[in-house]
Amino acid sequence: MQLGFFCFIIKDMILGIDEAGRGPWAGPLVVGAAVLGGAQIEGLTDSKKLTKKKREALYDIIREQAVACATGWVSAAELDEIGMSEALRLATRRAVEQIQAPYTEIIIDGTVNFLTGTGKGAYVQTMKKADLLVPSVSAASILAKVERDRFMAEQDAFYPGYGFGGHAGYGVAKHRAAIEELGVTPLHRLSFAPLAKYRTTTPARVARGGAAPTPSRACERGVGADRATGPEDSDLRAEHALASAGNDGSGRRTTKSIGDRAENVVAEYLESQGHTTLARNWKTKICEIDIVSQLDDTIYFTEVKYRKNANYGDGLAAITGRKLRQMKFAAEYYALKHKYDCPIQLAAASVNGSEFTIEQWLILE
């Protein structure tokens, strides 16, 4: 009787949170978040206790009937960068940020409050077996597992021979044999002990394609940052070398001195506009943010692009969709690491000419 009363109380405006993909050797970590409201969905339980067919059917119902639902994604490259604990926090934060519906409290499956240090941390209750007891957490569990399983199945087309659609990245015998024969892919978590030996080797199949996800929007999944350096980065380095300022002490012009001067100009401009500089050249393995600054209650992450002259085009053209995804990860990681619970904003500045003139500083959507 007590359990029935408990389930009746929490069925409405609870934001339930659960993850999928903590243990696999490959693929993303995915956190689901769901507010069911008044939806009465029969059969909700821990996703691992359901058949694939039943999970798929419930997934469609949840997407249709829930007041709000979303998934937050952390790619293998991001997980290798920040570790599992921080990856769980980041994926949870990414999922929750997409929930716009009102809710009365947050219940996370397990014993760790992954929202500690944010403005929502005080509203969290952790609960063992919540995916069995709390309908909204069960729904979150199903969302995360179905979307992750679908993504891994799609990777078979990019990485034939690994069988991702069958084992979803777990370290089963077939998967281990494929790694021994074919090497690792960008999907593999090289921070995991069984794959650590591949950290010093070049993945044999990196050039074959595949997509690592970043956090999805509510009700859809995004495509994420990879860790390879794209052609736009090498092109930019070449163009920097053509610029007309800076030297290494022997009269030779250097990319670093040119970049430093351009960044100094932008930093001074931002400070003149009321910004406080928090960091310069803040690095992760995936991306470097040139300038981190704060204005009022917003943290700005500015990428600085330099061009010698107009013949090389607008420097901001080098900020591709992939670069934006890398910047977004770095910005979110910075906020998480420094426990900032405030709006974050990506920005870019274009600096041109031998006089290092700021052409524009703009917000990136």
LUMLO-147393 format. One record per residue (C-alpha): residue number from 1; residue in one letter; x, z, y negated. Coordinates in pm, whole numbers, m for minus. Each point is the difference from the previous one (the first is absolute). Layout:
% LUMLO-147393
resi:resn:east:up:north
NUM:A:X:Z:Y
...
% end
This chain:
% LUMLO-147393
resi:resn:east:up:north
1:M:0:0:0
2:Q:280:81:m237
3:L:170:m334:63
4:G:m323:m189:m65
5:F:m51:182:m329
6:F:363:m67:m96
7:C:m36:m373:65
8:F:m324:m9:m197
9:I:166:155:m304
10:I:303:m228:m9
11:K:m160:m332:88
12:D:m82:m109:m354
13:M:262:m6:m274
14:I:318:90:184
15:L:300:m228:m47
16:G:148:m24:349
17:I:361:m104:58
18:D:188:m92:317
19:E:297:m219:93
20:A:94:m258:259
21:G:346:m119:97
22:R:215:310:m29
23:G:177:m53:333
24:P:57:m376:49
25:W:345:m156:m22
26:A:m133:m286:m208
27:G:m268:m75:m255
28:P:m154:181:m294
29:L:m129:352:m39
30:V:m367:m12:m101
31:V:m215:279:m143
32:G:m378:m33:m6
33:A:m230:169:m251
34:A:m380:9:14
35:V:m298:157:m174
36:L:m311:m51:211
37:G:m256:142:m239
38:G:m337:m5:172
39:A:100:m255:263
40:Q:m96:111:349
41:I:235:m188:233
42:E:m39:72:370
43:G:306:20:222
44:L:263:107:m253
45:T:293:181:158
46:D:379:m14:23
47:S:87:m371:7
48:K:237:51:293
49:K:m293:111:217
50:L:m191:m324:m59
51:T:33:m334:172
52:K:124:m289:m211
53:K:m345:m159:8
54:K:m168:321:m118
55:R:258:53:m276
56:E:m51:m352:m129
57:A:m378:44:m7
58:L:24:334:m181
59:Y:252:m143:m245
60:D:m250:m260:m117
61:I:m272:263:m37
62:I:228:232:m197
63:R:99:m279:m239
64:E:m366:m86:m50
65:Q:m153:346:m33
66:A:267:235:m141
67:V:m27:97:m365
68:A:372:m73:m34
69:C:288:m79:232
70:A:356:m122:m30
71:T:333:m17:176
72:G:348:74:m133
73:W:298:m179:154
74:V:373:72:18
75:S:217:m273:149
76:A:282:54:247
77:A:255:m70:m274
78:E:m157:260:m226
79:L:m16:253:283
80:D:369:m55:75
81:E:72:59:m368
82:I:m184:327:m49
83:G:m55:149:347
84:M:m316:81:192
85:S:m111:307:m196
86:E:17:m175:m336
87:A:m152:m315:150
88:L:m304:200:110
89:R:m34:142:m350
90:L:35:m343:m160
91:A:m248:m171:232
92:T:m251:283:m54
93:R:40:m22:m375
94:R:m44:m378:11
95:A:m321:33:200
96:V:m152:277:m211
97:E:76:m176:m329
98:Q:m239:m277:102
99:I:m298:229:62
100:Q:m228:m15:m303
101:A:m308:177:143
102:P:m49:371:m72
103:Y:80:251:274
104:T:m17:377:30
105:E:321:65:193
106:I:273:m171:200
107:I:62:63:369
108:I:324:m124:156
109:D:43:m9:375
110:G:289:223:106
111:T:185:286:m164
112:V:180:m160:m297
113:N:m147:m52:m346
114:F:140:m339:m92
115:L:m146:25:m351
116:T:194:312:m96
117:G:157:m54:m342
118:T:m282:m224:m120
119:G:m310:95:m195
120:K:m204:m30:319
121:G:212:233:211
122:A:m207:308:m81
123:Y:m313:m161:140
124:V:149:m70:342
125:Q:m84:178:322
126:T:218:m82:301
127:M:m161:24:340
128:K:124:m55:354
129:K:m218:m241:196
130:A:m191:m91:m316
131:D:m33:m353:136
132:L:m219:150:275
133:L:m198:243:m217
134:V:m47:m164:m339
135:P:m180:m337:m13
136:S:179:m124:m311
137:V:339:78:155
138:S:m106:m178:319
139:A:m93:m300:m215
140:A:340:13:m174
141:S:170:9:338
142:I:m189:m310:115
143:L:70:m189:m324
144:A:373:65:23
145:K:37:m85:369
146:V:m212:m316:m3
147:E:173:m145:m307
148:R:344:84:133
149:D:m75:m142:345
150:R:m134:m321:m155
151:F:309:m37:m213
152:M:233:49:296
153:A:m194:m256:205
154:E:44:m251:m284
155:Q:377:49:17
156:D:15:m167:342
157:A:m22:m333:m182
158:F:304:86:m214
159:Y:205:174:269
160:P:m80:m150:342
161:G:145:179:296
162:Y:m44:357:m120
163:G:m361:49:107
164:F:m99:192:m313
165:G:m367:m77:64
166:G:16:185:329
167:H:198:314:m81
168:A:m40:15:m383
169:G:369:78:m44
170:Y:31:301:233
171:G:322:35:200
172:V:m138:m112:335
173:A:223:m162:261
174:K:m107:m356:m91
175:H:79:63:m366
176:R:339:154:78
177:A:91:m300:216
178:A:m100:m241:m278
179:I:219:183:m251
180:E:297:m14:237
181:E:m48:m375:45
182:L:m112:m111:m346
183:G:126:265:m240
184:V:m206:173:m266
185:T:m235:m136:m267
186:P:m92:118:m351
187:L:m288:185:166
188:H:232:234:189
189:R:70:353:m122
190:L:377:22:4
191:S:m12:366:m102
192:F:m139:83:345
193:A:275:123:232
194:P:m47:m265:275
195:L:52:m277:m258
196:A:272:164:m211
197:K:271:m219:153
198:Y:m160:m305:m165
199:R:52:137:m351
200:T:349:m153:m11
201:T:m102:m338:137
202:T:m195:m286:m154
203:P:m346:m32:159
204:A:6:m322:198
205:R:m351:m100:m93
206:V:m30:97:m364
207:A:m22:m362:m110
208:R:m294:m70:228
209:G:m257:141:m239
210:G:m256:274:43
211:A:m155:231:m252
212:A:46:370:m60
213:P:m296:157:m178
214:T:m26:209:m311
215:P:m310:204:m76
216:S:m327:m185:23
217:R:m274:8:m251
218:A:m320:164:110
219:C:m156:m208:275
220:E:285:m247:30
221:R:361:m8:109
222:G:298:m111:m210
223:V:329:m161:87
224:G:303:208:m71
225:A:358:0:m112
226:D:275:m110:233
227:R:356:113:m35
228:A:176:m337:m14
229:T:137:m134:m326
230:G:m184:m312:m109
231:P:135:m313:m168
232:E:m132:111:m335
233:D:248:291:7
234:S:304:m221:70
235:D:m116:m249:m266
236:L:m24:280:m251
237:R:351:122:79
238:A:133:m351:m53
239:E:m175:m30:m334
240:H:134:340:m109
241:A:350:m130:66
242:L:m61:m277:m255
243:A:m84:243:m277
244:S:223:41:m299
245:A:71:368:m36
246:G:189:275:178
247:N:327:8:194
248:D:178:203:263
249:G:291:104:m224
250:S:197:m317:65
251:G:m210:m231:m215
252:R:m216:m119:289
253:R:m375:18:m39
254:T:m176:215:259
255:T:m356:19:122
256:K:m1:379:m21
257:S:111:20:m361
258:I:m258:m263:m98
259:G:m276:182:185
260:D:102:334:m148
261:R:m8:m137:m354
262:A:m344:m155:51
263:E:m133:324:147
264:N:147:204:m287
265:V:m181:m220:m250
266:V:m331:47:181
267:A:51:375:41
268:E:65:36:m374
269:Y:m311:m205:m73
270:L:m217:218:224
271:E:134:317:m156
272:S:m79:m142:m345
273:Q:m359:m40:123
274:G:m21:366:100
275:H:108:m20:365
276:T:219:266:159
277:T:254:m143:245
278:L:m21:180:335
279:A:243:m209:204
280:R:216:m313:m11
281:N:74:m224:301
282:W:m200:214:240
283:K:70:m139:348
284:T:m160:m16:340
285:K:128:m222:282
286:I:m285:m241:m71
287:C:1:m19:m377
288:E:164:127:m320
289:I:m200:92:m309
290:D:198:m71:m317
291:I:m174:248:m232
292:V:m240:285:72
293:S:m165:139:m313
294:Q:m296:211:m101
295:L:m245:m47:m284
296:D:m278:256:m33
297:D:m127:62:355
298:T:114:m331:154
299:I:327:m79:180
300:Y:128:m355:m59
301:F:230:m188:237
302:T:165:m288:m184
303:E:185:m295:153
304:V:242:m166:m244
305:K:67:m374:26
306:Y:270:m181:m199
307:R:42:m371:m68
308:K:282:m162:m192
309:N:m233:m243:m175
310:A:m332:m175:29
311:N:148:m263:231
312:Y:m23:253:280
313:G:m367:71:m65
314:D:m176:326:m59
315:G:179:282:177
316:L:m330:149:110
317:A:m60:m300:224
318:A:243:163:244
319:I:m244:285:58
320:T:m175:m139:305
321:G:m282:153:199
322:R:255:132:246
323:K:200:161:m280
324:L:m318:165:m129
325:R:m67:149:343
326:Q:355:136:14
327:M:m37:150:m348
328:K:m332:159:94
329:F:155:169:301
330:A:294:130:m204
331:A:m233:129:m273
332:E:m226:177:247
333:Y:299:151:177
334:Y:145:121:m331
335:A:m331:168:m91
336:L:m24:158:344
337:K:361:121:3
338:H:m25:153:m347
339:K:m353:136:55
340:Y:m154:m193:m289
341:D:m379:m1:23
342:C:m69:m233:m289
343:P:m66:m371:m55
344:I:287:m236:79
345:Q:40:m345:m151
346:L:228:m292:81
347:A:148:m191:m295
348:A:255:m272:m71
349:A:221:m95:m292
350:S:152:m340:m74
351:V:333:m7:m188
352:N:149:m331:m116
353:G:304:m144:m175
354:S:344:109:m104
355:E:m157:246:m245
356:F:m197:165:283
357:T:m336:m34:m169
358:I:m308:152:163
359:E:m249:m283:34
360:Q:m275:214:148
361:W:m82:323:178
362:L:m321:m15:195
363:I:m208:191:250
364:L:m14:m150:349
365:E:m344:5:158
% end
